[in-house]
Amino acid sequence: MAHIVRNALNRNLAGRQTLDYEYMQGQYMYEEQIRRQQQLDGELGEDEQYDEEGKLIMSPEQQKALEEARRKQAEEHRKALMEKKKEVIGKIKKKAKINDTAAGIFSMLGLAIAFIEVENNYDDTDKERNVSSDWGQGARGIVFCLTAILLICIVRYHYLEYRIQRER
C-alpha cells in the first residue's frame, strides 16, 4: 500500500511528476516528506483493494488524506518555485543596474568628447575655421564607437526587462 500512495503522491491528476526529491531543498524537506509518508502509511493501512481497471480503491478518509498530502506537496513545490524565481529576478535586476550605469557613463563620455570635438572644430586659433584635424577625426570615431556601445546597452536593457517579465 505504501508504494501505491508514494506513487500517487508523486503524480498530479494529469500523470506528470509534480515534485521529485532532486528539487527538494535540503535534508529537512526530505525528512518531512518521509514523516508525512509514514503518517499516510499508518492512516491508510496495509490492505489493498483494486477495481476492474486496476485502480486502488480507497475509503473517503484515505482519499481525503491523499488529497491533503497532494495539496501540501503542491504548495511546497509552488513556494520553492517562487523562491527560485525571486532569486533569478534579483540576479537579472542586478545585471540591469550594471547595464544602466554603463550606459550612463558611455553617454556622458560620448557627450563630453563630442562637445570638445565641436569646440576644437570651430576654434579660431592657428588653423582655418571648419577644418578637421586628425584629433577631430579620432574624436568622432570615439563618439561613434561610444554611441554603438550605448545602443547595445539599450537593446540589452530591453532584453533584461523582457526576461524579468517572463520570469514573473
Protein Blocks (a to p, Z undefined) as FASTA:
>chain_A
ZZmmmmmmmpcfkopafbdfklpgcjklmmmmmmmmmmmmmmnojbdcddfkopacddfk
lmmmmmmmmmmmmmmmmmmmmmmmmmmmmmmmmmmmmmmmmmmmmmmmmmmmmmmmmmmm
mpcghiaehiacfklmmmmmmmmmmmmmmmmmmmmmmmmmmmmmmmZZ
